[in-house]
C-alpha cells in the first residue's frame, strides 16, 4: 500500500496527516479553480487598458476578477502579450 500519510498500528491515517494532506490538496485545487485577469490582445506600454482587452480565465495565479475596476483605465508600464496574466507590477 503506498500512501503519503503515516499509518498507525490499525493502518488508519492519523488525523494530523489527513488534515495536512487535505490542506495541501485544497490549496492546489483552489489555485487551479480560481480565475485571473488575462489580456486577450497585446497591450503596448503606455496604453490605457480597456475592459475589452481583458478576459477572465483559469488558473487563478494572477489578479482576481474582483480587481478589474482597479485595472481598467490604468496605463501599461510594459508591453503585455496576449494571454498573459495581469499583475499590478505591469501597471502605472
NORURTA-V138508 format. One record per pair of residues at least 12 apart in sequence whose C-alpha atoms are under 10 Angstrom apart, sorted by the first residue. I is the first residue (numbers start at 1). J is the second residue. If there is no record, write none. Layout:
i = [I & I]
j = [J & J]
This chain:
i = [4 & 4 & 4 & 5 & 5 & 5 & 5 & 5 & 6 & 29 & 29 & 30 & 30 & 30 & 31 & 31 & 31 & 31 & 31 & 32 & 32 & 32 & 32 & 33 & 33 & 33 & 33 & 33 & 34 & 34 & 34 & 34 & 34 & 34 & 34 & 34 & 34 & 35 & 35 & 35 & 35 & 35 & 35 & 35 & 35 & 35 & 35 & 35 & 35 & 36 & 36 & 36 & 36 & 36 & 36 & 36 & 36 & 36 & 36 & 36 & 36 & 36 & 36 & 36 & 36 & 36 & 36 & 37 & 37 & 37 & 37 & 37 & 37 & 37 & 37 & 37 & 37 & 37 & 37 & 37 & 37 & 37 & 37 & 37 & 37 & 37 & 37 & 37 & 38 & 38 & 38 & 38 & 38 & 38 & 38 & 38 & 38 & 38 & 38 & 38 & 38 & 38 & 38 & 38 & 38 & 38 & 38 & 39 & 39 & 39 & 39 & 39 & 39 & 39 & 39 & 39 & 39 & 39 & 39 & 39 & 39 & 40 & 40 & 40 & 40 & 40 & 40 & 40 & 40 & 40 & 40 & 41 & 41 & 41 & 41 & 41 & 41 & 41 & 41 & 42 & 42 & 42 & 42 & 42 & 42 & 43 & 43 & 43 & 43 & 43 & 43 & 43 & 43 & 44 & 44 & 44 & 44 & 44 & 44 & 44 & 45 & 45 & 45 & 45 & 45 & 45 & 45 & 45 & 45 & 46 & 46 & 46 & 46 & 46 & 46 & 46 & 46 & 47 & 47 & 47 & 47 & 47 & 47 & 47 & 47 & 48 & 48 & 48 & 48 & 48 & 48 & 48 & 48 & 48 & 49 & 49 & 49 & 49 & 49 & 49 & 49 & 50 & 50 & 50 & 50 & 50 & 50 & 51 & 51 & 51 & 51 & 51 & 52 & 53 & 53 & 54 & 54 & 54 & 54 & 54 & 54 & 54 & 54 & 55 & 55 & 55 & 56 & 56 & 57 & 57 & 58 & 59 & 60 & 61 & 61 & 61 & 62 & 62 & 62 & 62 & 62 & 63 & 63 & 63 & 63 & 64 & 64 & 67 & 70 & 71 & 71 & 71 & 71 & 71 & 73 & 74 & 74 & 74 & 74 & 75 & 75 & 75 & 76 & 76 & 76 & 76 & 76 & 77 & 77 & 77 & 77 & 78 & 78 & 78]
j = [17 & 18 & 21 & 17 & 18 & 19 & 20 & 21 & 18 & 59 & 60 & 59 & 60 & 61 & 58 & 59 & 60 & 61 & 62 & 58 & 59 & 60 & 61 & 57 & 58 & 59 & 60 & 61 & 56 & 57 & 58 & 59 & 60 & 61 & 62 & 64 & 65 & 55 & 56 & 57 & 58 & 59 & 60 & 61 & 62 & 63 & 64 & 65 & 66 & 54 & 55 & 56 & 57 & 58 & 59 & 60 & 61 & 62 & 63 & 64 & 65 & 66 & 67 & 68 & 85 & 86 & 87 & 54 & 55 & 56 & 57 & 58 & 59 & 60 & 61 & 62 & 63 & 64 & 65 & 66 & 67 & 68 & 71 & 83 & 84 & 85 & 86 & 87 & 53 & 54 & 55 & 56 & 57 & 58 & 59 & 62 & 63 & 64 & 65 & 80 & 81 & 82 & 83 & 84 & 85 & 86 & 87 & 51 & 52 & 53 & 54 & 55 & 56 & 57 & 80 & 81 & 82 & 83 & 84 & 85 & 86 & 52 & 53 & 54 & 55 & 56 & 81 & 82 & 83 & 84 & 85 & 53 & 54 & 55 & 80 & 81 & 82 & 83 & 84 & 79 & 80 & 81 & 82 & 83 & 84 & 75 & 76 & 77 & 78 & 79 & 80 & 81 & 82 & 75 & 76 & 77 & 78 & 79 & 80 & 81 & 75 & 76 & 77 & 78 & 79 & 80 & 90 & 91 & 92 & 74 & 75 & 76 & 77 & 78 & 79 & 91 & 92 & 73 & 74 & 75 & 76 & 77 & 78 & 79 & 91 & 71 & 72 & 73 & 74 & 75 & 76 & 77 & 91 & 92 & 71 & 72 & 73 & 74 & 75 & 76 & 91 & 68 & 71 & 72 & 73 & 74 & 75 & 68 & 69 & 71 & 72 & 73 & 72 & 72 & 82 & 68 & 71 & 72 & 82 & 83 & 84 & 85 & 86 & 68 & 83 & 85 & 68 & 85 & 83 & 85 & 85 & 85 & 85 & 85 & 86 & 87 & 84 & 85 & 86 & 87 & 88 & 85 & 86 & 87 & 88 & 86 & 87 & 88 & 88 & 86 & 87 & 88 & 91 & 92 & 91 & 88 & 90 & 91 & 92 & 90 & 91 & 92 & 88 & 89 & 90 & 91 & 92 & 89 & 90 & 91 & 92 & 90 & 91 & 92]
